[in-house]
Amino acid sequence: MGEAAVEEDDQLMKKFFAEVGEVERDNEVVRILSCFKLNPFEYLNLPFSASPEDVRKQYRKLSLLVHPDKCKHPQAKEAFGALAKAQQLLLDSQEKDYILSQVTAAQEELLMKWKKQLKKDTASKIKSLVDEKFEEQYVKSDEFQQQLKLKVRQLLTDQEWRRRKMAMRISEEEGRLKKDEEEQKEMWKKKREHEEQWEGTRENRVSSWRDFMKSGKKAKKGELRPPKLKTEDPNKSYVQRPVKRG
């Protein structure tokens, strides 16, 4: 689409929304804020098959409708922000592919269930064999699209719950590792302080021992003193065992 065409579309939308009443604007705000938070397609009210150009065009249309400067609803700003985030997600190829993978899984599950039900209904089974477009028509039906919408909600919710549980476990593990690291650091800190304190009093201990050895005086209360050897011969440095006589 060329720039001239885009500008013309914008002018037409601005003219149209200038005539839209407050009731329509308020209703759109309510619709946006009631959408399923994990599905950006719902915010923009788009089918799952929407192209990037469809996303941009729909965003321009709805953002003008609920713009806080135009809409007096107290939550217009919140609705406007939700639309902006939805557009951002759908224009991100990785985010969009993730959502569409859940859509595909939901569709396959619903079709499998539908085909099982067909086997029980002879008339429908024959019709599906005769009409090649029978399945295609069912997929496009409002009934199937509504079921698909609900199934996608369920799958996205399950995936988000798993993601949060995993994030919680990772956070708990990181917290445990951090606690262990802090305890290890505290242990080494106390050990270093003890060694420094012991080394700091070394000179005092050595000096006290030297003084004791020089003075030979009785140790004061609380001081350590080597045991006195008892010998029969004062020239011997060992304890002589008593000898039995007679």
C-alpha positions in Angstrom: 0.0 0.0 0.0 1.5 3.4 -1.1 1.9 6.4 1.2 -0.9 8.3 -0.6 -3.3 5.4 0.0 -2.3 5.2 3.7 -2.8 9.0 4.1 -6.2 8.8 2.4 -7.3 6.0 4.7 -6.1 8.0 7.8 -8.1 11.0 6.7 -11.2 8.9 6.2 -10.9 7.2 9.6 -10.3 10.6 11.3 -13.5 12.0 9.6 -15.4 8.9 10.6 -14.3 8.8 14.2 -15.0 12.5 14.5 -18.7 11.6 14.1 -18.5 8.6 16.5 -20.3 9.3 19.8 -19.0 8.9 23.3 -21.0 5.7 23.8 -19.2 3.9 21.0 -15.8 5.0 22.4 -16.7 4.0 25.9 -17.9 0.6 24.7 -14.7 0.0 22.8 -12.7 0.8 26.0 -14.7 -1.7 27.9 -14.2 -4.3 25.2 -10.5 -3.9 25.1 -10.1 -4.0 28.9 -12.2 -7.2 29.0 -10.0 -9.1 26.5 -7.9 -12.1 27.4 -4.5 -10.6 28.4 -2.3 -13.3 26.7 -3.9 -13.0 23.2 -3.0 -9.8 21.3 -5.3 -10.8 18.5 -8.3 -10.3 20.8 -7.2 -6.7 21.7 -7.1 -5.7 18.1 -10.2 -7.8 17.3 -8.4 -9.6 14.5 -8.5 -13.2 13.1 -5.5 -15.4 13.6 -4.8 -15.1 9.9 -4.2 -11.3 10.0 -1.2 -10.0 8.2 1.2 -7.4 9.5 -0.5 -4.8 7.3 -3.9 -5.8 8.8 -2.4 -5.3 12.3 -1.1 -1.8 11.5 -4.4 -0.7 9.9 -6.6 -2.1 12.7 -4.3 -0.5 15.3 -4.7 3.0 13.7 -8.4 2.5 13.6 -8.9 1.5 17.2 -6.3 3.8 18.7 -8.1 6.8 17.2 -11.3 5.5 18.7 -10.0 5.2 22.3 -7.3 7.9 22.2 -7.3 9.7 25.6 -7.5 13.1 23.9 -10.7 12.0 22.1 -12.3 9.6 24.6 -13.5 10.7 28.0 -13.6 7.3 29.5 -11.5 7.2 32.7 -9.6 4.1 31.5 -9.1 5.3 27.9 -5.3 5.6 28.5 -5.1 2.1 29.8 -7.0 0.8 26.7 -4.8 2.8 24.4 -1.7 1.3 26.0 -3.1 -2.2 25.6 -3.6 -1.7 21.9 -0.1 -0.4 21.5 1.3 -3.5 23.3 -0.8 -5.8 21.2 0.5 -4.3 18.0 4.0 -4.5 19.2 3.6 -8.3 20.0 2.0 -9.1 16.6 4.7 -7.2 14.7 7.4 -9.2 16.5 7.9 -12.3 14.4 9.0 -14.4 17.3 6.1 -13.5 19.6 3.6 -14.0 16.8 5.0 -17.4 15.8 4.7 -18.5 19.4 1.0 -17.5 19.5 0.3 -19.1 16.1 2.0 -22.3 17.3 -0.6 -22.5 20.1 -3.3 -21.7 17.6 -2.2 -24.6 15.4 -2.1 -27.0 18.4 -5.6 -25.9 19.4 -6.9 -26.3 15.9 -5.4 -29.8 15.5 -6.9 -30.9 18.9 -10.4 -29.6 18.0 -10.4 -31.2 14.6 -9.3 -34.5 16.0 -12.2 -34.4 18.5 -14.6 -33.4 15.7 -13.5 -36.3 13.5 -14.1 -38.7 16.3 -17.6 -37.4 16.7 -18.2 -37.7 12.9 -17.6 -41.5 13.1 -20.7 -41.7 15.4 -22.9 -39.7 13.1 -23.4 -41.7 9.8 -25.0 -38.8 7.9 -22.2 -36.4 8.7 -19.5 -39.0 8.0 -20.9 -39.7 4.5 -21.2 -35.9 3.8 -17.5 -35.4 4.8 -16.5 -38.2 2.4 -18.6 -36.8 -0.5 -17.9 -33.1 0.1 -14.2 -32.2 -0.1 -14.8 -28.8 1.4 -16.8 -30.1 4.3 -13.9 -29.8 6.8 -12.8 -26.4 5.4 -16.3 -25.1 5.8 -16.5 -26.4 9.4 -13.2 -24.7 10.2 -14.5 -21.4 8.9 -17.8 -21.7 10.8 -18.6 -19.4 13.7 -19.0 -22.4 16.0 -15.5 -23.7 15.3 -13.9 -20.2 15.5 -15.5 -19.7 18.9 -14.2 -23.1 20.1 -10.8 -22.2 18.7 -10.7 -18.9 20.6 -11.5 -20.6 23.9 -9.0 -23.5 23.2 -6.2 -21.0 22.4 -7.0 -19.2 25.7 -6.6 -22.5 27.6 -3.3 -23.4 25.9 -1.8 -19.9 26.4 -2.8 -20.0 30.0 -1.2 -23.4 30.5 2.0 -22.3 28.9 2.1 -19.1 30.9 1.6 -21.0 34.1 4.5 -23.4 33.2 6.6 -20.4 32.4 5.9 -18.8 35.8 6.5 -22.0 37.7 9.9 -22.4 35.9 10.8 -18.8 36.6 9.8 -19.3 40.3 12.0 -22.4 40.5 14.9 -20.6 38.9 14.5 -17.7 41.3 14.4 -20.1 44.3 17.5 -21.9 43.1 19.3 -18.6 42.5 18.3 -17.5 46.0 19.6 -20.7 47.6 22.9 -20.4 45.7 23.2 -16.8 46.8 22.5 -17.7 50.4 25.1 -20.5 50.3 27.7 -18.1 48.8 27.0 -15.5 51.5 27.4 -18.2 54.3 30.6 -19.4 52.7 31.9 -15.8 52.6 30.9 -15.2 56.2 32.7 -18.4 57.3 35.9 -17.5 55.5 35.7 -13.9 56.9 35.4 -15.3 60.5 38.3 -17.6 59.9 40.5 -14.8 58.6 39.6 -12.6 61.6 40.5 -15.4 64.0 43.8 -16.0 62.2 44.6 -12.3 62.2 43.7 -12.1 65.9 45.9 -15.1 66.7 48.8 -13.7 64.8 48.4 -10.3 66.4 48.8 -11.7 69.9 51.8 -13.9 68.9 54.4 -11.5 70.1 52.7 -11.1 73.5 52.5 -14.9 73.9 56.1 -15.4 73.0 57.2 -12.6 75.3 55.2 -14.0 78.2 56.8 -17.4 77.7 60.3 -16.0 77.6 59.7 -13.9 80.8 58.3 -17.0 82.5 61.4 -19.1 81.5 63.8 -16.4 82.8 62.0 -15.7 86.1 61.2 -19.3 87.0 58.6 -17.9 89.3 55.3 -19.5 90.1 52.8 -18.8 87.5 50.0 -16.5 88.3 46.5 -17.7 88.5 45.2 -18.3 85.1 48.6 -18.6 83.4 49.9 -21.8 81.9 53.0 -23.5 83.3 54.7 -26.7 82.1 54.4 -29.7 84.5 57.3 -30.2 87.0 59.1 -33.5 86.7 59.5 -35.6 89.8 62.8 -37.6 89.9 64.9 -39.3 92.5 68.1 -38.0 90.9 68.1 -34.2 90.3 70.6 -34.7 87.5 68.1 -36.9 85.5 65.6 -35.3 83.2 63.2 -38.2 83.2 61.0 -39.8 85.8 62.6 -42.8 87.4 60.3 -45.7 88.0 60.4 -47.0 91.6 62.5 -50.2 92.0 61.2 -53.0 94.2 63.8 -54.1 96.8 64.3 -57.4 98.7 
